[in-house]
Amino acid sequence: MSRMAMGTRKQREKQEDIWIAHTELASAPGHPFYQRLNELLEAEKFDEFVEGRCAKFYAAKYGRPSLTPGIYFRSLLIGYFEGIDSERGIAWRLADSLALRRFVGIALDEDTPDHSTISRTRRLIALDTHREVFGWALGVLADRGLLRGQRIAIDATTLEANAAMRSIVRRDTGESYEEFLRGLAKASGIETPTREQLARLDRKRKKRMSNEEWKSPSDGDARIAKMKDGRTHLAHKAEHAVDLDTGAVVAVTLQGADQGDTTTLDATLSEAGIAVAEQIRREAEQRPDDKPKVNVHGIEEVVADKGYHSGAVVERVKSYEVRSYIPEKQQKGRRHWQGKADEQRAVYQNRRRVQGEYGKSLLRRRGELVERSFAHCYDTGGMRRTYLRGHQNILKRQLIHVGAFNLSLILRQLMGAGTPREWRNRGGVLLLLVYLLLPRREDRNRQCRSRLSMSCAKYLASLTNPGTPLVVPKLSYLRHGLLAASNWLLFHFAVRDRTL
């Protein structure tokens, strides 16, 4: 048997050539997911659109070489598809991957933009331009029938701010929290308090932190709020308006984390109404003779959870000629409606709609689609913690981030996967499906094997096809197939680790 000679690292060390031919540069075949995404962007003339909108922010003739708008917005799209939270991480990933170089259009003999270039370009381009790019993505969805705009669900989540609680200062005096506690200790008779004494004093004090008294010196828009996991942190409030027919995010707003849901609903609903009206106008101009894909009457129904319910909110929504489906909170006793006849009528009508079967189905769909957008954009998408400061900067990144989520709906329709990671996982699911359907001669109990294969095949089909009802295999079938499944998992992870 012939053997290969083993080389050493010392033998491979050599002085790099001063000149190298272009054909000898390292190249990559490209990622199939990003190739399809680029085909979509080029077919819709994405670069021409953003260059036309951003031309006013660049010098007409002279100036230093800049980051083109197409590369800038594609870099922010990478942040969603790769689950990268910061602009530093985007710059590093872009410099590290040959496939992403090809996606954004940077040659091998060109330098990729660093994080400061991306940040400077973000500050250069106005917030309204980022909103226009988000609206462009909605237009692409509308062209493919993925935006209806008739039934809208609204919900909010908290984003952790790029500011620490220990750095907050008082709004009136500017003293830090530790200095404030030392003043309280001296007032109580402790001249030189220790850290333990300060912590004990802090625990005993009522109403320890309030947004009316404290602020962050580094991020004035951050507010003290309780996070989903129970921690108290400086945070922002992100609110989505989601199309219940397609799952597309119609509008996104960023507001103070200390504002209640009843005060922020109107702003998000107004943004959604403007976005739907813009798509109706665009469709009428481009395809006046075709059947409209977006609801020509605009938003007709709005669905929210009980945190948004109040008599004033329900009455305002009714004045917008929109039907509300908002569950009521538990009341302590009977309500008094003296002088509130219109509000009472609106609340009772909303209650009847919520208790109906149609209203219950809308509430179930709201919990599915809105929470899915939060999970994709902020958990796996990497924006649960913001590395930017100020609502304007964060919202710029957030608009393109959520716009990438909307584009993933089109890619899921074309490829069956909305992100590169999901596309890779679908290959593993397909391999498992083929493995379970193949006959095994050494399997003695063929009837049980057939039942296991069919049951698992239905289960996997229900996972890969969102429109298929979920079918769970019987426990007895899974017991017989446990050994085969464990062997497949070992094989799958071995193949995956080799391909990373």
N, C-alpha and C positions, 0 to 999 in steps of 0.2 A: 504494500500500500504506500503510495507516495505521500510525503509529508511536506507541509509548508514551513518555510523558514520564519522564525519569530524575530521581528524587529524590536528594537528598544527605543525608548524616548530619546536617549542620547544620540542614537544614529539618525533620528529624524530632525534633530536640531540643525538649522542652516540659516544663513543670512538671507533675508527676504530680498527679492529682486526689486530693482528700482522701477522698472517698467514691466508691465504685464499686458498681454493681449486681452482684448475684450472677450474673445471666445473662451478664454481660460478662467474667467471669473466664475465663482460658485453660483449656481442657479437652483431654483426649486420648481417643481411642477405646478405649484399653486394649490390652494385649498379649494375643493369643489364648492363648498358653501360660499366662500367669498367670491368665487368666479360667478356663481349665479346671482349673488347680490350686486356685483359690478355690472352684470348684464342688465339687471333691472334698472339700476341707476342711469346707465348710459341710454337705455331705451326710452326712459322718461326725461332725458336731457337734464339731469340733475346739475351737472357742472355749469351749463349755460344759465340755468335758473339762479344758482347762488352767485355766480360771477356778476350777473346783471344786478342783483340786489345789493351786492357788496362793493360795487365799483365806486360808490361815493365815499367810501372809507379809505381808499388808496389814492396815492398821487397819480396824476394822469400821465406824466412824462418821466419825471425823475424821482429818485428815492432809492433806498437800500433794498436789496432783494428780500422779498417777503414770503410768507406762507400763503399759498393760494387758497381761496375759499373752499375749493373742492377737497384739498388735503386736510384742511382744518376740520370741516364738518365730518369727513370720513374718519378722522382720528377720534372724534367724540362718539361716532357710531361704534368704533372698536371698543370703547369703554363699556357699552352695554353688552355687546356680543361676547366679549371675553370676561365680563364680570370684574372690571378693573375700577377701583374707587377713585383714584387720584390722577391728576394730569401727569405727575411724575411716572406713575405706573404705566400710563398709556405711552408716554415717550419711550420708556425702557422697552416695553413689549414691541413697539414699532421698530426700534433699532435692532431687536433680537431676532425677528421673524422675517424670513425672505418672502413668505406667502403674504404677509401684511404689507410689505414693501410693494409688492405687485398690486395689491388691492388699492392702496392709496395713490399709486403711480409715481413712486420714487425709484430712480434707477440705482444700480449697484454702485456706481461711481459718485453718487450724491449722498450728502449727509441727511439723516432723518432729523426732524425738528426736536429740539429739547423741550423740557417742560416750560421754560421761560418764554420760548417763542409761542407755544400754544397759549400760555396765559396772556401774553401781550396781544395776540390776535383776538382772544376772547374779549379783552377790555376795549379793543378797537371797534369791534362790530357791535352795533346797538342791540338792545333787547328785542325791539320790534322786528329786526331782521331774523333773529332766532325764532320768533313767533311765526314769521312767514315761512320759514323752512319747515316748522311743525305743521303748518297749514298745507304745505306742498305734499307732505306725507299723507295727510288726510285726503287730498285730492287723488293721489294714487290709489288709496283704498276705495274711494268712491267709484273710480273708473272700473274697478274689478268687483263691484257689488259687495264690498266688505264694510260699508258704512250706510246705515239706514237713518239714524238720527231721529227716530220717533219715540223710543223708550230709553230714558237715560237714568242710570243709577249713580248716586253720589256718595262718596265715603272719604274719610281722611285717615292719615297715619302720621306718626312722628318720625322725624329724621334727626339723628344726633348731630349737634352743632360742633364745629371745630373750635371749641372753647371749653375751658375747665371750670368746674364749680368753685374751686379754691381761689380762682382769680377774680371773682366778682367783687364789685365795689359798690358803696352806697351812692345813690343818685344825688343826694343833697350835699354830702361832705366829701365824697370821693375816697373815704377810708376803706381799707380792705376788711374782709370778714374777720380775720384774726385780730386786727386792731380794734374792731367793734367789740369783740368778745373781751379783750383786755380792758376796755373802758368799762364794760359791765362788771367785770371782776373787781376792779378798783372801787367802783361804786358800792359793791357789796362788802368791802373791807379786805379784800385780798390784794396786797400791794404787788407782789411778784408771783403771779399765777403760773403753775406748770401746765404742760400740755394736757395732762390727765384732768386737772381742775377745769381747764377751758372746755374740754370735751364733756365733762359732767354738767357744767353750766349750760352748754349748748343743748344737751338733751333735755334739761328741765325747762328751758325757755319755750314758751308757746309762740306759734306763728313765726317760726325761725326765719323763713325766707319768703319774700314777696316780690313780684315783678314791679310793683309800685315803688319799692324801696331799693331794690338791687338791680344791677345791670352788669353786663360783661364789657370790659374796656376794649377788648379786641374785636368783638362782634356785637354791635349795638342792636341788631335785629334778632339775636338769639333770646329765647325766653326760658325761664325755669319751668320745667314740666316733668311729669311722671311718665317714664317710658313704658313700653309694653311689658317688660320684664320686671317692673316694680321699682327700678332705679329712678332717682331724681337727678336730672341732668339738664343742661342747656340744650334746647332743641328748636326745631322749626316744624311747621305743620304743612304737609303736602296733601292736597285734595284732588281727587280724580273724578271726572265725569265720564262714565263708560257706557257705550252703546250696548244695550241688553240683547240686541239681535245678533251682533257680530263679535263683541268683546273688545272692540277698538276703543282707545281712550280719546274722547272727543275734545276734552279740555283738561288742563292741569294748572293749578294755582298753588302758590307758596305764601303762607301767611304766618302770623305769630302763633307760637305753640300755646299761648295762654288764652287765645280766643276760642269761644265755644262754637260748637257746630251750628247752632241756630244763627250765629252772626256771620258765618262764612259761607252759608249755603247760597245766598243771593249772588255773590261775586262769581262763584264757580258755575252756577246755572246760567248767569249772563254770558260768561265766556263760552259755554257750550252752545247757547243759542246763537251767538255771533258766528261761531265756527260752522254750525249747521247751515245758517243763512248764507254764508259765503260759499259753501259747496252747492247750495241750490242755485245761486246766481251763476256760478261757474258752469254748472251743468246746463243751465238754460242758454248760456252764450255759446258753448262748444257743441252741444247736441240738442238743438231746439226741437228736432223732429223725432227724437228717440224717446222711448218710455223712460221716465226719470227713475233713477236708482235710489236717490235720496228722497226722503219724505218731503213733499212739496209744502206741507203744512207745518214743517218744523217740529220742534219738540212738543209732544202731546202728553207724555206721562213722565213723571219723575219718581224714583224709588230711593228711599234712604232708610237707615236704621232709626231706632227710637231716640238716639241722641239728638236727632235733628227735629224732634217733634216739639212744637209749642203752638198755641192757638194763633199767635201773630204770624208764625211762619206758614202755617197751613192757609191762612187767609191771604197772605201775600202771594203764595204760589197760585192760588185760585184766581187772583187778580191778573196773573200773567197768562190766564187761559190755559193752564196746564193742570192735569189731574195728578194729585199727589197720592202716594202709597207709603205712608210713614206710620209705623206702629206707635201706639201711645205708651207713655210711662205709667207705672202704677201710681194711682192717685190716692191721697190720704183723705177720704171723705168726698163729698159732693162738691162740684164746681158751681160757682155762682156766675150767671150769665147776664146779670142786669146791665143793660146798655151795650151788650155785645152780641146782638142778634146775628150780624153777618159772620162774626167769628164762630159762634155756636153752630150755625148752619154749615160752615166749611169744615169744622171739626167732625161733626156727625157724618157728613158725606165721606170724608176721608176714612172714618172708622168703618163704615159699611163696605167701602172698597177693600180695605185691608183684610176684613174678615171673610171675604169671598174667596172662592177657589182660584180665580184669576189673580187676585192680589197676593195670595200665598205663593203661587208659582213665581210671580215676579220677585218676591222677597227671597225665595230660594235661589233664583238665578242671580240676583244681586250679590248674595254671599259668595257665589261661585266665581263670577267674572271679575268683580272689583277686587276681591282678595287675591285672585290670580295675577292681576296687574301689579298689585303691591309686591307680591312674592317675586315676580319676574324682574321688575324694575329696581327694587331696593334690596332684596335679599340675595338672589342669585345674580342680579344685575350689578350689585356692588355699590349702591348709593344709600344704604341705610345710614352710614355716617358720611357727612359732607366734609370735604377738605377745603372748601371755599368758604368765604365769609361775606355776609351781606346778601339780602334777598335777591338783588339784581344779578349778582354773579352766580348764585346757586341756581336761579331760575333759568339762566342761559344754558347751563349744562343740563338741567333737568328737562327742558323742552326737547333737546336733541336726543337725550336718553330715552324719553318716552316715545319720541318719534321713531327711534330704532325699534322699540317694542311694537309699534304699529306696522312697521315694515316686516317684522318677523311673522305677522299674520299672513302676509302675502307669500313669504318664503315657506311657511308651513303648508300653504295651499299648493305650492309648486313642488316642494321637495319632501314634505311630510315632517319637516323639522324647522324650528324657528331660531335655533342657535347652533354654532359648530359643535358644542358639547352634546346637544340633543341629537344632532345628525350622526355623531359617532355612536351614541348609545342605541340609536335605532338599528345600526348594523349588528350590535350584540343581540338585540331582541330578535332580529331576523334569523340570526344564526341559531338561537335557541329554538325558534319555531321550526326551522328545517331539521334540527337535531331530534326534536320530539316527534316529527312526522315520519322520519326514516324508520323502516322496519329493522328489528334486531333479532337475529336468528337465535342467539343464546338466551333470549328472554323466554322463560318457560310459560309464564302466564300471559299469553298474547291478548286475551280478552281484556285483562286489566290494563295492559299496555295501551291498547287501542282507546279504552275509555280515558286513560290519563292523557294521551296525546290530544284527543278531541277536546277534552275539558280545558287543558292548558292552552290549546290553540284558540279556543273561544275567549279565554281570559286575556291572552296577549292581543288578540284582535280588538277587544274592548279597550285595552290600554292605548293602542296605537291609533285607533279611530275614535275621535271625540264624539261622534254621533252615535256610536254603538253602546247599548246599555252594558253596564259592568256585570260580568259573569264570573263568579268565583268558583274554582274547582272544589269538588267534595274532599273532605278531609281524608277519607280512606284512600282516594286516588293519590293524594299528595304523599301519603305515607309510603306507598309502594314506589313512588318516583323520587323519593328523597335522595337515595344514593346516586341515581342518574343525574339529578339536578346538581348535587354537590360536585360530581365529576365535571360537569359542564362549566360550573363556576370557576373551578381551578383552571380549566383550559382557557376560559374567556379572559380571566385576569392575566394569565401568562401571555396571551396574544396581545392584550391591550398594553401591557408594560413594554413589550418589544416594539410596539408601534408608536409610543410616545416620543 
